Amino acid sequence: MDIYTDNIQNLPELDKLLLVQRIWDDLALSDTIPLPDWLVSETRRRREELIENPNLGHSQEEVFNRIRVWRDG
């Protein structure tokens, strides 16, 4: 391992979460985040599939309910 990885591994969990949040926020400011071609193709395929058949997807309410059930047991 390198010195940066070692330092990160030794951080308390809360500090690790804050670091990840700062990295995520920094990425969100970027105009271009490189994505692999396979991911772009798959995303387009799924989008077209949902446009052709909207019943394949789930409503926001359904998704949130599934998360609540999973989270709350």
ABEGO torsion letter per residue (X at the ends): XBAAAAAAAABBAAAAAAAAAAAAAAAAABABBBBBAAAAAAAAAAAAAAAABAAABBBAAAAAAAAAAAAAX
